[in-house]
């Protein structure tokens, strides 16, 4: 979105403050007009906004803006001269009323920062589950939109991804790399196809026309979990770059089949880099580079303690994009991409070994009693260990899975 701020006579107004804000999501961006009175907002999530302009000696002017496509918008602003007295006007506004017929939920980055994170390597799945009422969570990053399983389509800066985005089969773009998401659960537009129970239309953060910004985060918690991330972005009016690096390691990386957690360690690491270049107002280029890795132990049950299966997931993606604006009603968008998910399963080094647990922790006593007193053997040595004339008893470990037959007469 770009435009020029003018006074009632049509003269440009430099150094005017222009603010774009959505009161529901909390999204807000501000800029100052240059010497030509021009302003520009890049990478705006699709939503309704209130555009406000103010300058010394002029009255505050605002209007409603509806952003529903990636088509560049030209919005010029005319400021009225300020009065000598202050007047308070109370008016109604339709800024919060949307005309989009689809059932959707708009989630901004400000909401990501408030959501709890408890599943290592699945920030995006948790953000989707916690932000939409029609999504039910499942194990290991799975979720069910509208009761369906894995019927989700992702649109990342125009790139379609219809594969499952959970830690077992793939990796996810981290939530702190996204600027916003539109979660569509009903009546999607014709531009979306394939899996349509839930459509995640996401916009990656950009450094275009931004002053240097960044963050460093670190956290630790139970199960020996630690995580860290570094994000940095900057740019000029024509060039921008944003990069984010994430890493997490946990002793409970996946959901285990038992209440007790053992053999569940894993880690995730990812790097995402977005590069933008806008040589002029008609052409725009961007490039998304993404690489990620999951490594984790396959969770065991009590009868598999000696097993040591592991799994590794490698993902890389290259997604360039190009946009050319012909006029206010026609836009050409080209988004070629290549993406690869590779899953390697590593079997246990001793696949046939049987586990033995301490008898004090998991043991069981089984007794067999004689059915016919006349068939009792004459010597105790032939009864077997743990047997007597009154019966047989022996303690077996649950984890051994060794079946023995002891006959006592």
Protein Blocks (a to p, Z undefined) as FASTA:
>chain_A
ZZddddfkopacehiacddddfknopacdddddfkopacdehiacdddddddddehiacd
ddddddfbfbdcddddddddddfbdcddddddfklpcfbfbdcddddfklmmmpccfbgh
ilmmmmmmmmpckbccdeehiaceehiahiacddeehiacfbdcdfklmccddfklpfbd
cddfehpafkbghjlkbccddddddfehiacdddddddddehhiacdddddddddfkbcc
dddddddddfblbccfbfbdghkaccdddddddddddfbfkbccdddddddddddddddd
fklmmgccddddddddddddddddfblmbccddddddddddddddddfblmbccdddfkl
mgcddddddfblklgcfbfklnoghiafkbccddddfklopacddddZZ
